[in-house]
Amino acid sequence: MADIKNNRTNPNEEKKNASFTKKLGDKVERAGEKIASAGAPSLGKSVRNMGDKIEHSQDKKSSR
């Protein structure tokens, strides 16, 4: 749980949240693929892209 007083989060909680978002994003991507194959390719593509965005939202950004 986040420590509001010191504005810190538990590293284990961050790892758990990252794992959850990856799993959620993967499920949304798969749903998008099924929607596309069921006859709505543009909607399926949008859902798949949304899932990809969710899945990689917790990735560390590379510094340039």
Phi and psi in degrees as GROMACS dihedral restraints (atoms count N, CA, C in turn):
[ dihedral_restraints ]
;  ai    aj    ak    al  type     phi  dphi    fc
    3     4     5     6     1   -68.3    20    10
    4     5     6     7     1   137.8    20    10
    6     7     8     9     1   -91.2    20    10
    7     8     9    10     1    96.7    20    10
    9    10    11    12     1   -63.9    20    10
   10    11    12    13     1   -37.4    20    10
   12    13    14    15     1   -59.9    20    10
   13    14    15    16     1   -44.7    20    10
   15    16    17    18     1  -104.2    20    10
   16    17    18    19     1     3.8    20    10
   18    19    20    21     1    54.6    20    10
   19    20    21    22     1    46.4    20    10
   21    22    23    24     1  -123.9    20    10
   22    23    24    25     1   154.7    20    10
   24    25    26    27     1  -119.9    20    10
   25    26    27    28     1   154.5    20    10
   27    28    29    30     1   -73.8    20    10
   28    29    30    31     1   129.1    20    10
   30    31    32    33     1   -56.9    20    10
   31    32    33    34     1   -35.1    20    10
   33    34    35    36     1   -66.1    20    10
   34    35    36    37     1   -35.9    20    10
   36    37    38    39     1   -67.9    20    10
   37    38    39    40     1   -40.4    20    10
   39    40    41    42     1   -62.0    20    10
   40    41    42    43     1   -41.5    20    10
   42    43    44    45     1   -64.3    20    10
   43    44    45    46     1   -41.6    20    10
   45    46    47    48     1   -63.5    20    10
   46    47    48    49     1   -43.3    20    10
   48    49    50    51     1   -65.0    20    10
   49    50    51    52     1   -40.3    20    10
   51    52    53    54     1   -63.9    20    10
   52    53    54    55     1   -41.7    20    10
   54    55    56    57     1   -63.5    20    10
   55    56    57    58     1   -41.6    20    10
   57    58    59    60     1   -63.0    20    10
   58    59    60    61     1   -44.7    20    10
   60    61    62    63     1   -67.2    20    10
   61    62    63    64     1   -35.4    20    10
   63    64    65    66     1   -64.3    20    10
   64    65    66    67     1   -44.0    20    10
   66    67    68    69     1   -66.1    20    10
   67    68    69    70     1   -43.4    20    10
   69    70    71    72     1   -62.2    20    10
   70    71    72    73     1   -47.4    20    10
   72    73    74    75     1   -60.2    20    10
   73    74    75    76     1   -39.9    20    10
   75    76    77    78     1   -63.7    20    10
   76    77    78    79     1   -41.7    20    10
   78    79    80    81     1   -65.0    20    10
   79    80    81    82     1   -40.7    20    10
   81    82    83    84     1   -66.0    20    10
   82    83    84    85     1   -40.5    20    10
   84    85    86    87     1   -59.3    20    10
   85    86    87    88     1   -46.3    20    10
   87    88    89    90     1   -62.3    20    10
   88    89    90    91     1   -39.2    20    10
   90    91    92    93     1   -62.5    20    10
   91    92    93    94     1   -40.4    20    10
   93    94    95    96     1   -61.5    20    10
   94    95    96    97     1   -39.5    20    10
   96    97    98    99     1   -64.7    20    10
   97    98    99   100     1   -40.6    20    10
   99   100   101   102     1   -66.8    20    10
  100   101   102   103     1   -39.8    20    10
  102   103   104   105     1   -63.0    20    10
  103   104   105   106     1   -43.0    20    10
  105   106   107   108     1   -63.3    20    10
  106   107   108   109     1   -42.0    20    10
  108   109   110   111     1   -74.6    20    10
  109   110   111   112     1   -17.1    20    10
  111   112   113   114     1   -84.7    20    10
  112   113   114   115     1    -4.6    20    10
  114   115   116   117     1   120.9    20    10
  115   116   117   118     1     8.0    20    10
  117   118   119   120     1  -126.4    20    10
  118   119   120   121     1    73.8    20    10
  120   121   122   123     1   -62.7    20    10
  121   122   123   124     1   -38.9    20    10
  123   124   125   126     1   -71.5    20    10
  124   125   126   127     1   -39.9    20    10
  126   127   128   129     1   -65.4    20    10
  127   128   129   130     1   -43.2    20    10
  129   130   131   132     1   -60.7    20    10
  130   131   132   133     1   -40.0    20    10
  132   133   134   135     1   -64.7    20    10
  133   134   135   136     1   -41.9    20    10
  135   136   137   138     1   -64.0    20    10
  136   137   138   139     1   -43.2    20    10
  138   139   140   141     1   -65.0    20    10
  139   140   141   142     1   -42.2    20    10
  141   142   143   144     1   -62.6    20    10
  142   143   144   145     1   -43.6    20    10
  144   145   146   147     1   -63.5    20    10
  145   146   147   148     1   -38.0    20    10
  147   148   149   150     1   -63.4    20    10
  148   149   150   151     1   -42.4    20    10
  150   151   152   153     1   -62.6    20    10
  151   152   153   154     1   -39.5    20    10
  153   154   155   156     1   -64.0    20    10
  154   155   156   157     1   -41.2    20    10
  156   157   158   159     1   -63.4    20    10
  157   158   159   160     1   -42.6    20    10
  159   160   161   162     1   -64.4    20    10
  160   161   162   163     1   -45.7    20    10
  162   163   164   165     1   -59.8    20    10
  163   164   165   166     1   -37.4    20    10
  165   166   167   168     1  -102.1    20    10
  166   167   168   169     1    10.5    20    10
  168   169   170   171     1   -68.0    20    10
  169   170   171   172     1   -24.7    20    10
  171   172   173   174     1   -96.5    20    10
  172   173   174   175     1     1.8    20    10
  174   175   176   177     1   -65.4    20    10
  175   176   177   178     1   146.8    20    10
  177   178   179   180     1   -72.0    20    10
  178   179   180   181     1   134.2    20    10
  180   181   182   183     1   -81.6    20    10
  181   182   183   184     1   137.1    20    10
  183   184   185   186     1   -78.3    20    10
  184   185   186   187     1   139.6    20    10
  186   187   188   189     1   -89.9    20    10
  187   188   189   190     1   139.5    20    10
